[in-house]
Amino acid sequence: MLKKNMIALCLLQLLSGGDMYGYEILRRLEDVFTGTKEREIYVLLRDLFHDGYTESYQGDKSDGPARKYY
């Protein structure tokens, strides 16, 4: 539980610097929280969104699917 809360705080800190998408956030967190699974990050992002701590929107499409920014 402590790790989850620490990651959530780091997510909020990262997002306070500007909009980011999930994979970008994961790459930034890997240096600090080794072994963090991609699924964990997306679950935390979803929870933070539903609890009103973040907002999200779909970015423009490029070569692949549209990215979801937080």
Rosetta blueprint (number, residue, H / E / L):
1 M L
2 L H
3 K H
4 K H
5 N H
6 M H
7 I H
8 A H
9 L H
10 C H
11 L H
12 L H
13 Q H
14 L H
15 L H
16 S H
17 G L
18 G L
19 D L
20 M L
21 Y E
22 G H
23 Y H
24 E H
25 I H
26 L H
27 R H
28 R H
29 L H
30 E H
31 D L
32 V L
33 F L
34 T L
35 G L
36 T L
37 K L
38 E H
39 R H
40 E H
41 I H
42 Y H
43 V H
44 L H
45 L H
46 R H
47 D H
48 L H
49 F H
50 H H
51 D L
52 G L
53 Y L
54 T L
55 E L
56 S L
57 Y E
58 Q E
59 G L
60 D L
61 K L
62 S L
63 D L
64 G L
65 P L
66 A L
67 R L
68 K E
69 Y E
70 Y L
